[in-house]
């Protein structure tokens, strides 16, 4: 099964490196890339990816603000098809690479 993914980072080299690594691993189709938080919100709503690789520190709308905006929009649409939004996860505050759901 191939997963769809977005890469959002204000640094082109970081986006290129991550895309390269994902191509080497396989099983992940990068459907789009963005360079800021505004693009992130638009691309997530357009593509509804399985995964979003989202930089936390970006000028303007940072990664946490993107998550907040998506959650606000999800709440305002709760009467509609809310399940079409991706599950949002953040790293646990440990040295582990596991992720904890925000829900």
Secondary structure, DSSP 8 states (H G I E B T S, - for coil): --EEEEEE-S-HHHHHHHHHHHHHH-SEEEEEEESSHHHHHHHHHHH--SEEEE-S--SSS-HHHHHHHHHHHHHHTTTS-GGGS---EEE-SSSS--EEE--
